[in-house]
């Protein structure tokens, strides 16, 4: 009617990260039992992309954050941002959780 037209091109990004219930419950329990872990909570749903989603399409698992936000900082940037910074104290704690998960695993 108004001589308008358009072209719609859908570009599919990463699939949604869909954690599996059993591994998610397992890692949450392990984290609660791991020395130096101060808090375990469910993250809010987010719209960001993550290539880990491809693994979860093939193998049951769970994606979790390690709580590595820098302390006493107001300017916090997301992963992959050029100004991203990390609280490196969180890395040994995350390693403890993963090691505890592996050593405690019993199918």
GIWOHU-V586552 format. One record per pair of residues at least 12 apart in sequence whose C-alpha atoms are under 7 Angstrom apart, sorted by sequence separation. I is the first residue (numbers start at 1). J is the second residue. If there is no record, write none. Layout:
I|J / I|J
This chain:
28|40 / 70|85 / 70|86 / 71|87 / 69|86 / 70|87 / 68|86 / 69|87 / 68|87 / 68|88 / 68|90 / 67|90 / 66|90 / 66|94 / 17|50 / 14|49 / 18|53 / 14|50 / 17|53 / 14|51 / 16|53 / 23|60 / 24|61 / 15|53 / 18|56 / 23|61 / 24|62 / 23|62 / 20|60 / 20|61 / 19|61 / 20|62 / 19|62 / 19|63 / 37|93 / 36|93 / 34|96 / 34|97 / 31|97 / 30|97 / 30|100 / 30|101 / 27|101
